């Protein structure tokens, strides 16, 4: 009787270990695919803001983490685009606080001369048919930031029309575009004050790591 109990316990333990191992293997494979898909989606959005021919560095790996209230608080990744080692633009992953249904995650591209290269929505929970017009696939509203800069328009005009600014609000939805306009304006203010920090060269160790990974993949 005891032998049967021990045998059953051992079998259950073995099945448990095998099952845990299979789950771990599946998770590892799935995690790699999820990360690859995430990187591909990020690169596609970056290319919407900065076409591939405008820079020649590995923009996905040439990044810096910056934290400031103007970027939405917390730490935010910034992708740096360079051409022949010269800064071309920085694309900030920022958070627009105060959306109608919560935070709005954006990519805000700023050229080295301070002009907006482009803005794209990464994720949001705004009302379908109203607030989701911030998406480039829904309307061309988000394209209205292209090539603008601080002073053009003046800082006080970086607001929706209801607040005395130049940007359209949506019918029945002013809160959403107001949050996005404010986030883009604040990103430009941050960039203007921290331009040199944004484009600091990658540490030598990080550059070597990227080169080694590239050779490993070949």
N, C-alpha and C positions, 0 to 999 in steps of 0.2 A: 504493500500500500504506500509506504513512505517512498519507495523507489519510483512508483508511478507519479507521485506528487512532485518529486525532484525532477523527474524527466519532463513533466508538463511545464514546470517552472522554467527549466532550461530552454525548452522549445519556445515558450512565450518570450523569454529574454532574447533569444536568437532572432525571432521574428521582429521584435522591437528594434533591435540593432540594425537589422537589414532594412527595415522600413525607414528608420531615421537616416540611414546612409543614402537611400534612394531619394528621400525628400531633400537632403542636403545637395545631392548631385543635380537634381532638377532645379533647385533654387539657384545654384551657381550658374547653370546654363541660362536660366531665365534672366538672372540679374545682368549677365553680360549682354544679352540681347536688348534688355530694357535700356541699359546704359548706351549701347550703340545707337538705338533708336532715338534716345534723348539727344545725343550728340548730333545726329543727322538732322533732327528737327531744329535744334539750335542753329546749326550751320546754315540751314535753309532760310531761317529768319534773318540771320546776319547778312546773307547774300541779298535779301530784299532791301536791306538798308545800305549795304556796301557791295556792289557787284565785284565779283572775284578779281577782275583785272585792275582794280584800284589799289590793291596791296599785294605784296609777295611774301609775307611772313605767315607762320602758322597761327592764325588768329585764335583758334580754339585753345591753344596752349600758351599764347602770349597774353597772360591775364594778370590782374592785380586785384586784391580784395581791399575795398575801402568802406569805411563806415562814417556816416554823417546824417544828421537829422534831415538835411536837404535832399538826401537820397531815399528817404523813407524810414530812417532809423535802422539800427542793426548793421550787419556786414553785407556788402553787395559786390558781386563779381563785375569786373570791367574788362572787356575784350579790347585789346589794342591792335590797330591796323597800322602797318608800316610799309613803306616802299623804299627799298634800298637803305634800310635802317632809319629813314626819316619818318617821323610821325605823320600819319594820314588822318586818322580818326580814332575815337574811343567810343565803344558802345557800352552803355551803362545798363545793367540789370537793376531797375529801381522799382519801388512800390509807390503807387499813387494811393495815399490814404484818403479815406472819406468818400469812397464810392457809395452809390445808393445801397448796394448789397454787400459791401465790404471792400477789402483791398483789391486793387487792380495792379497786376504785375506787368511791367513794360520793359521793352528794350528801347533805349533812347540813344541814338547815334549822334555824336557831336564831332564835326570836323576839326582839324588842328587849328583852323582860324576862327573857331567859335560858332560856325553856322551849323544848323541842324542837318544831319545827313539823312535822317529818317526816324520814324517812331513806329513800333509795332507792339501790339498787345500780345502778351504771352498767355495770360490766364485771367479770368474774371468770373463774377457771378451776377452780372448785371441782368436786368430784365430783358428777355428775348423780345425783339420787335421794338424796343425803346433804347435802352442803354447799350445794347450790343452793336449799335452803329459805330462804336469806336473801333470795331474790327475792320481791317482792310478789305476783307472778303464781303462785308456787308455794305459799306459805303466808302466814299473817298475822303471822308472827313479827316481821318488821321493823316492824310497826305498833305493837309494844309500847313503842317509844321515845316515841311521841307524848305531848306535854304534860309529860314528865319534865324535871327540871332538877337542877343540882348541889344537893345537900342533900335532894332528894326523888327517888330515895333518897340517903342519905349517900354520899360519894365512895367509901368503902371497899366499898360494896355495888354499885357499878357493875362487876359481873363476872358470869360465868355461875355457876349454882348450885354447880357442882363446886368453884369457887374461893371460895365463901362469898358469892356475890352473889345478885341476885334474878332474873336472866335465865335462861330455859330454855336448855339445850344440846340439840343434836339427838342422837337415838339413833345411836351409832356415829360421831358427828362433833362433837367439842367444840372443836377448833382453830378452825374457821371462825367460829362465833358469838363465840368468845372474842376474835378479832381485830376483829370488827365492833363489839362492845361497847366494847372499849378505844379504838377510833378515835372513836366517838361521844362517849365520856367526855372524851377528850383535846381534842376540838373544843370542847366546852363549857368546859373549863378555859381554853383559849386565848381564847375569846370573852369570858369573864368578866374576863380580864386586859387585853384589848385592844379593848374595846367601842367606845371613841371612835375608834380608828384604823380599825376595820372600817367605820364609817359616815361616814368623812371625805367631804365633798362632792366631786363630780367637779371637776377643774380647769376653769376657764372655757373654755379652748381646746378641751377635750374635749367640753364641752356644745355649743359652737358647731359643732364638727364633726358631732355627732349631728344638730343642727337642720338643717344644710346638707344632710346626706344625706337627711333626711326630706323636705325641700322638693324635692330632686332627684328623688325617687321619685314625687312627686305628679304 
